[in-house]
Amino acid sequence: MKLVVFGATNSNQSINRQLAAHAASLVDDAEIELLDLNDYEMPIYSPEREQQLGQPQQAQAFFQKITEADALIISFAEHNGSYTAAYKNLFDWTSRIDMKVYQNKPILLLSTSPGPGGANSVLQAATGSMPYFAGIAVDSLSVPNFYDNFDVEAGRLSNPELSAQLAEAVAKLEQALQTTVAA
């Protein structure tokens, strides 16, 4: 089973990438590929740029990573209550290849922030829009106050309640993975 994992941000110090990597480490018997959105940087999408450039290689490569995956874990960073510009731009370009960006893959959706909101606004938006882009959201979890609830040195959640909730969400993803791979 192949699991593609990323933080939906281009921050080099991304707490969302850390959370996504931790969640992936809880999945049994999976080949894990941790993506960095910096590897998929492109000009800001516009119809004119699409006409001029066609589909950039980075968007094609990202779409291919999803194609090769059996499931995904995405942790959404929140900028001003919405997606980061880096993720939104990559998504916009990729959706021009195929509106079914997530190709009916099971996805665990996460979010975190340093504050009490836990990037819940963007998580709700992502969860609500997944069906339109052929994403099967098996579960979602928002982690508030990242630095109070995550041990950065150990690379894992330190809050027992949130840790149990994440383990439950990962179990749902594993169950969906087993169903997908068996089919």
ChimeraX commands (.cxc) that place a marker at each C-alpha (Angstrom):
marker #1 position 0.00,0.00,0.00 radius 0.5
marker #1 position 1.31,3.42,-0.95 radius 0.5
marker #1 position 0.46,6.46,1.13 radius 0.5
marker #1 position 1.12,10.00,-0.15 radius 0.5
marker #1 position 1.40,12.56,2.65 radius 0.5
marker #1 position 1.84,16.33,2.68 radius 0.5
marker #1 position 1.28,19.54,4.56 radius 0.5
marker #1 position -0.74,21.88,2.33 radius 0.5
marker #1 position 1.77,24.69,2.65 radius 0.5
marker #1 position 5.17,25.73,1.34 radius 0.5
marker #1 position 6.56,26.59,4.77 radius 0.5
marker #1 position 9.95,24.97,5.36 radius 0.5
marker #1 position 9.15,24.71,9.08 radius 0.5
marker #1 position 5.61,23.46,8.53 radius 0.5
marker #1 position 3.84,22.19,11.63 radius 0.5
marker #1 position 1.24,20.71,9.29 radius 0.5
marker #1 position 3.89,18.65,7.52 radius 0.5
marker #1 position 5.05,17.45,10.95 radius 0.5
marker #1 position 1.51,16.46,11.93 radius 0.5
marker #1 position 0.92,14.68,8.61 radius 0.5
marker #1 position 4.23,12.78,8.92 radius 0.5
marker #1 position 3.32,11.71,12.46 radius 0.5
marker #1 position -0.09,10.47,11.32 radius 0.5
marker #1 position 1.55,8.53,8.48 radius 0.5
marker #1 position 3.95,6.89,10.92 radius 0.5
marker #1 position 0.94,5.35,12.66 radius 0.5
marker #1 position -0.18,3.51,9.49 radius 0.5
marker #1 position 0.90,-0.14,9.47 radius 0.5
marker #1 position 2.51,-1.73,6.44 radius 0.5
marker #1 position 2.47,1.27,4.12 radius 0.5
marker #1 position 5.08,2.74,1.83 radius 0.5
marker #1 position 5.03,6.43,2.79 radius 0.5
marker #1 position 5.97,9.26,0.45 radius 0.5
marker #1 position 6.15,12.67,2.14 radius 0.5
marker #1 position 5.75,15.44,-0.43 radius 0.5
marker #1 position 7.05,19.01,-0.13 radius 0.5
marker #1 position 4.88,21.55,-1.96 radius 0.5
marker #1 position 8.02,23.58,-2.69 radius 0.5
marker #1 position 8.81,20.91,-5.29 radius 0.5
marker #1 position 5.62,21.89,-7.16 radius 0.5
marker #1 position 5.98,25.68,-7.33 radius 0.5
marker #1 position 4.50,27.22,-10.48 radius 0.5
marker #1 position 3.34,30.61,-11.75 radius 0.5
marker #1 position 0.02,31.72,-10.32 radius 0.5
marker #1 position -2.77,30.09,-12.30 radius 0.5
marker #1 position -4.77,32.07,-14.83 radius 0.5
marker #1 position -6.56,30.99,-18.02 radius 0.5
marker #1 position -4.08,33.06,-20.04 radius 0.5
marker #1 position -1.09,31.33,-18.41 radius 0.5
marker #1 position -2.70,27.96,-19.02 radius 0.5
marker #1 position -3.16,28.83,-22.69 radius 0.5
marker #1 position 0.45,29.99,-22.90 radius 0.5
marker #1 position 2.09,27.23,-20.80 radius 0.5
marker #1 position -0.28,24.30,-21.11 radius 0.5
marker #1 position -0.12,22.00,-18.09 radius 0.5
marker #1 position 3.13,22.61,-16.18 radius 0.5
marker #1 position 5.27,19.57,-15.44 radius 0.5
marker #1 position 4.90,20.21,-11.69 radius 0.5
marker #1 position 1.10,19.88,-11.86 radius 0.5
marker #1 position 1.44,16.73,-13.94 radius 0.5
marker #1 position 3.95,15.29,-11.47 radius 0.5
marker #1 position 1.67,16.07,-8.50 radius 0.5
marker #1 position -1.31,14.46,-10.25 radius 0.5
marker #1 position 0.86,11.40,-10.98 radius 0.5
marker #1 position 1.80,11.12,-7.28 radius 0.5
marker #1 position -1.89,10.99,-6.42 radius 0.5
marker #1 position -2.48,8.45,-9.19 radius 0.5
marker #1 position 0.23,6.18,-7.74 radius 0.5
marker #1 position -1.14,6.45,-4.18 radius 0.5
marker #1 position -3.61,4.10,-2.55 radius 0.5
marker #1 position -4.53,6.80,0.00 radius 0.5
marker #1 position -3.50,10.26,1.17 radius 0.5
marker #1 position -2.96,12.17,4.38 radius 0.5
marker #1 position -3.19,15.95,4.01 radius 0.5
marker #1 position -2.72,18.45,6.81 radius 0.5
marker #1 position -4.00,21.91,5.94 radius 0.5
marker #1 position -2.28,25.08,7.07 radius 0.5
marker #1 position -4.59,28.07,7.32 radius 0.5
marker #1 position -3.80,31.53,6.01 radius 0.5
marker #1 position -6.44,34.11,6.89 radius 0.5
marker #1 position -9.10,31.45,7.33 radius 0.5
marker #1 position -8.46,29.69,4.02 radius 0.5
marker #1 position -6.01,27.56,2.03 radius 0.5
marker #1 position -2.41,28.66,1.66 radius 0.5
marker #1 position -1.61,30.30,-1.68 radius 0.5
marker #1 position 0.92,27.53,-2.43 radius 0.5
marker #1 position -1.65,24.74,-2.01 radius 0.5
marker #1 position -4.47,26.62,-3.79 radius 0.5
marker #1 position -2.26,27.36,-6.79 radius 0.5
marker #1 position -1.08,23.75,-7.05 radius 0.5
marker #1 position -4.65,22.55,-6.70 radius 0.5
marker #1 position -5.90,25.01,-9.34 radius 0.5
marker #1 position -3.31,23.87,-11.89 radius 0.5
marker #1 position -3.87,20.19,-11.09 radius 0.5
marker #1 position -7.64,20.49,-11.36 radius 0.5
marker #1 position -7.17,21.65,-14.96 radius 0.5
marker #1 position -5.64,18.23,-15.74 radius 0.5
marker #1 position -8.66,16.50,-14.22 radius 0.5
marker #1 position -11.35,17.90,-11.90 radius 0.5
marker #1 position -11.24,14.56,-10.09 radius 0.5
marker #1 position -7.91,15.59,-8.56 radius 0.5
marker #1 position -8.11,13.03,-5.75 radius 0.5
marker #1 position -9.18,10.17,-8.03 radius 0.5
marker #1 position -11.53,8.50,-5.53 radius 0.5
marker #1 position -8.73,7.90,-3.03 radius 0.5
marker #1 position -9.42,7.65,0.70 radius 0.5
marker #1 position -8.02,10.70,2.48 radius 0.5
marker #1 position -7.38,11.55,6.11 radius 0.5
marker #1 position -7.74,15.32,6.50 radius 0.5
marker #1 position -5.89,17.11,9.28 radius 0.5
marker #1 position -5.10,20.67,10.28 radius 0.5
marker #1 position -3.18,22.43,13.00 radius 0.5
marker #1 position -2.09,25.90,14.03 radius 0.5
marker #1 position -0.24,27.48,16.94 radius 0.5
marker #1 position -3.51,28.96,18.17 radius 0.5
marker #1 position -6.73,27.60,19.64 radius 0.5
marker #1 position -8.56,27.41,16.30 radius 0.5
marker #1 position -6.38,24.59,14.99 radius 0.5
marker #1 position -6.92,25.79,11.39 radius 0.5
marker #1 position -10.44,24.42,11.67 radius 0.5
marker #1 position -11.88,26.89,9.12 radius 0.5
marker #1 position -9.73,25.56,6.28 radius 0.5
marker #1 position -10.28,21.97,7.44 radius 0.5
marker #1 position -14.04,22.45,7.21 radius 0.5
marker #1 position -13.69,23.95,3.73 radius 0.5
marker #1 position -11.48,21.07,2.58 radius 0.5
marker #1 position -13.78,18.44,4.04 radius 0.5
marker #1 position -16.82,20.02,2.42 radius 0.5
marker #1 position -15.21,20.29,-1.01 radius 0.5
marker #1 position -13.61,16.83,-1.20 radius 0.5
marker #1 position -16.58,15.11,-2.89 radius 0.5
marker #1 position -16.48,17.65,-5.74 radius 0.5
marker #1 position -12.90,16.65,-6.51 radius 0.5
marker #1 position -13.31,12.87,-6.06 radius 0.5
marker #1 position -11.76,12.78,-2.60 radius 0.5
marker #1 position -13.13,10.33,-0.06 radius 0.5
marker #1 position -12.66,11.96,3.34 radius 0.5
marker #1 position -12.54,9.03,5.76 radius 0.5
marker #1 position -12.09,11.29,8.78 radius 0.5
marker #1 position -10.76,14.70,9.85 radius 0.5
marker #1 position -9.04,16.09,12.92 radius 0.5
marker #1 position -8.07,19.61,13.92 radius 0.5
marker #1 position -5.22,19.96,16.43 radius 0.5
marker #1 position -5.31,23.29,18.28 radius 0.5
marker #1 position -2.36,24.89,20.05 radius 0.5
marker #1 position 0.21,22.81,18.18 radius 0.5
marker #1 position 3.17,23.60,20.44 radius 0.5
marker #1 position 1.19,22.68,23.56 radius 0.5
marker #1 position -0.05,19.39,22.10 radius 0.5
marker #1 position 2.84,18.14,19.95 radius 0.5
marker #1 position 6.32,17.08,21.04 radius 0.5
marker #1 position 8.43,18.47,18.19 radius 0.5
marker #1 position 11.59,16.62,19.27 radius 0.5
marker #1 position 9.81,13.26,19.45 radius 0.5
marker #1 position 7.71,14.06,16.36 radius 0.5
marker #1 position 4.41,12.99,17.92 radius 0.5
marker #1 position 1.33,14.26,19.68 radius 0.5
marker #1 position 1.87,14.67,23.41 radius 0.5
marker #1 position -1.80,15.23,24.30 radius 0.5
marker #1 position -3.30,11.79,25.12 radius 0.5
marker #1 position -6.84,12.73,24.07 radius 0.5
marker #1 position -5.74,14.10,20.68 radius 0.5
marker #1 position -3.39,11.14,20.26 radius 0.5
marker #1 position -6.31,8.74,20.76 radius 0.5
marker #1 position -8.44,10.71,18.29 radius 0.5
marker #1 position -5.64,10.58,15.71 radius 0.5
marker #1 position -5.18,6.84,16.25 radius 0.5
marker #1 position -8.91,6.36,15.64 radius 0.5
marker #1 position -8.77,8.46,12.46 radius 0.5
marker #1 position -5.73,6.52,11.21 radius 0.5
marker #1 position -7.58,3.26,11.90 radius 0.5
marker #1 position -10.41,4.48,9.65 radius 0.5
marker #1 position -7.88,5.26,6.92 radius 0.5
marker #1 position -6.30,1.81,7.29 radius 0.5
marker #1 position -9.71,0.20,7.02 radius 0.5
marker #1 position -10.43,2.20,3.85 radius 0.5
marker #1 position -6.99,1.26,2.50 radius 0.5
marker #1 position -7.64,-2.43,3.05 radius 0.5
marker #1 position -10.97,-2.13,1.26 radius 0.5
marker #1 position -9.37,-0.20,-1.64 radius 0.5
marker #1 position -6.41,-2.54,-2.07 radius 0.5
marker #1 position -8.60,-5.64,-1.80 radius 0.5
marker #1 position -10.92,-4.38,-4.56 radius 0.5
marker link #1:1,2 radius 0.2
marker link #1:2,3 radius 0.2
marker link #1:3,4 radius 0.2
marker link #1:4,5 radius 0.2
marker link #1:5,6 radius 0.2
marker link #1:6,7 radius 0.2
marker link #1:7,8 radius 0.2
marker link #1:8,9 radius 0.2
marker link #1:9,10 radius 0.2
marker link #1:10,11 radius 0.2
marker link #1:11,12 radius 0.2
marker link #1:12,13 radius 0.2
marker link #1:13,14 radius 0.2
marker link #1:14,15 radius 0.2
marker link #1:15,16 radius 0.2
marker link #1:16,17 radius 0.2
marker link #1:17,18 radius 0.2
marker link #1:18,19 radius 0.2
marker link #1:19,20 radius 0.2
marker link #1:20,21 radius 0.2
marker link #1:21,22 radius 0.2
marker link #1:22,23 radius 0.2
marker link #1:23,24 radius 0.2
marker link #1:24,25 radius 0.2
marker link #1:25,26 radius 0.2
marker link #1:26,27 radius 0.2
marker link #1:27,28 radius 0.2
marker link #1:28,29 radius 0.2
marker link #1:29,30 radius 0.2
marker link #1:30,31 radius 0.2
marker link #1:31,32 radius 0.2
marker link #1:32,33 radius 0.2
marker link #1:33,34 radius 0.2
marker link #1:34,35 radius 0.2
marker link #1:35,36 radius 0.2
marker link #1:36,37 radius 0.2
marker link #1:37,38 radius 0.2
marker link #1:38,39 radius 0.2
marker link #1:39,40 radius 0.2
marker link #1:40,41 radius 0.2
marker link #1:41,42 radius 0.2
marker link #1:42,43 radius 0.2
marker link #1:43,44 radius 0.2
marker link #1:44,45 radius 0.2
marker link #1:45,46 radius 0.2
marker link #1:46,47 radius 0.2
marker link #1:47,48 radius 0.2
marker link #1:48,49 radius 0.2
marker link #1:49,50 radius 0.2
marker link #1:50,51 radius 0.2
marker link #1:51,52 radius 0.2
marker link #1:52,53 radius 0.2
marker link #1:53,54 radius 0.2
marker link #1:54,55 radius 0.2
marker link #1:55,56 radius 0.2
marker link #1:56,57 radius 0.2
marker link #1:57,58 radius 0.2
marker link #1:58,59 radius 0.2
marker link #1:59,60 radius 0.2
marker link #1:60,61 radius 0.2
marker link #1:61,62 radius 0.2
marker link #1:62,63 radius 0.2
marker link #1:63,64 radius 0.2
marker link #1:64,65 radius 0.2
marker link #1:65,66 radius 0.2
marker link #1:66,67 radius 0.2
marker link #1:67,68 radius 0.2
marker link #1:68,69 radius 0.2
marker link #1:69,70 radius 0.2
marker link #1:70,71 radius 0.2
marker link #1:71,72 radius 0.2
marker link #1:72,73 radius 0.2
marker link #1:73,74 radius 0.2
marker link #1:74,75 radius 0.2
marker link #1:75,76 radius 0.2
marker link #1:76,77 radius 0.2
marker link #1:77,78 radius 0.2
marker link #1:78,79 radius 0.2
marker link #1:79,80 radius 0.2
marker link #1:80,81 radius 0.2
marker link #1:81,82 radius 0.2
marker link #1:82,83 radius 0.2
marker link #1:83,84 radius 0.2
marker link #1:84,85 radius 0.2
marker link #1:85,86 radius 0.2
marker link #1:86,87 radius 0.2
marker link #1:87,88 radius 0.2
marker link #1:88,89 radius 0.2
marker link #1:89,90 radius 0.2
marker link #1:90,91 radius 0.2
marker link #1:91,92 radius 0.2
marker link #1:92,93 radius 0.2
marker link #1:93,94 radius 0.2
marker link #1:94,95 radius 0.2
marker link #1:95,96 radius 0.2
marker link #1:96,97 radius 0.2
marker link #1:97,98 radius 0.2
marker link #1:98,99 radius 0.2
marker link #1:99,100 radius 0.2
marker link #1:100,101 radius 0.2
marker link #1:101,102 radius 0.2
marker link #1:102,103 radius 0.2
marker link #1:103,104 radius 0.2
marker link #1:104,105 radius 0.2
marker link #1:105,106 radius 0.2
marker link #1:106,107 radius 0.2
marker link #1:107,108 radius 0.2
marker link #1:108,109 radius 0.2
marker link #1:109,110 radius 0.2
marker link #1:110,111 radius 0.2
marker link #1:111,112 radius 0.2
marker link #1:112,113 radius 0.2
marker link #1:113,114 radius 0.2
marker link #1:114,115 radius 0.2
marker link #1:115,116 radius 0.2
marker link #1:116,117 radius 0.2
marker link #1:117,118 radius 0.2
marker link #1:118,119 radius 0.2
marker link #1:119,120 radius 0.2
marker link #1:120,121 radius 0.2
marker link #1:121,122 radius 0.2
marker link #1:122,123 radius 0.2
marker link #1:123,124 radius 0.2
marker link #1:124,125 radius 0.2
marker link #1:125,126 radius 0.2
marker link #1:126,127 radius 0.2
marker link #1:127,128 radius 0.2
marker link #1:128,129 radius 0.2
marker link #1:129,130 radius 0.2
marker link #1:130,131 radius 0.2
marker link #1:131,132 radius 0.2
marker link #1:132,133 radius 0.2
marker link #1:133,134 radius 0.2
marker link #1:134,135 radius 0.2
marker link #1:135,136 radius 0.2
marker link #1:136,137 radius 0.2
marker link #1:137,138 radius 0.2
marker link #1:138,139 radius 0.2
marker link #1:139,140 radius 0.2
marker link #1:140,141 radius 0.2
marker link #1:141,142 radius 0.2
marker link #1:142,143 radius 0.2
marker link #1:143,144 radius 0.2
marker link #1:144,145 radius 0.2
marker link #1:145,146 radius 0.2
marker link #1:146,147 radius 0.2
marker link #1:147,148 radius 0.2
marker link #1:148,149 radius 0.2
marker link #1:149,150 radius 0.2
marker link #1:150,151 radius 0.2
marker link #1:151,152 radius 0.2
marker link #1:152,153 radius 0.2
marker link #1:153,154 radius 0.2
marker link #1:154,155 radius 0.2
marker link #1:155,156 radius 0.2
marker link #1:156,157 radius 0.2
marker link #1:157,158 radius 0.2
marker link #1:158,159 radius 0.2
marker link #1:159,160 radius 0.2
marker link #1:160,161 radius 0.2
marker link #1:161,162 radius 0.2
marker link #1:162,163 radius 0.2
marker link #1:163,164 radius 0.2
marker link #1:164,165 radius 0.2
marker link #1:165,166 radius 0.2
marker link #1:166,167 radius 0.2
marker link #1:167,168 radius 0.2
marker link #1:168,169 radius 0.2
marker link #1:169,170 radius 0.2
marker link #1:170,171 radius 0.2
marker link #1:171,172 radius 0.2
marker link #1:172,173 radius 0.2
marker link #1:173,174 radius 0.2
marker link #1:174,175 radius 0.2
marker link #1:175,176 radius 0.2
marker link #1:176,177 radius 0.2
marker link #1:177,178 radius 0.2
marker link #1:178,179 radius 0.2
marker link #1:179,180 radius 0.2
marker link #1:180,181 radius 0.2
marker link #1:181,182 radius 0.2
marker link #1:182,183 radius 0.2
view
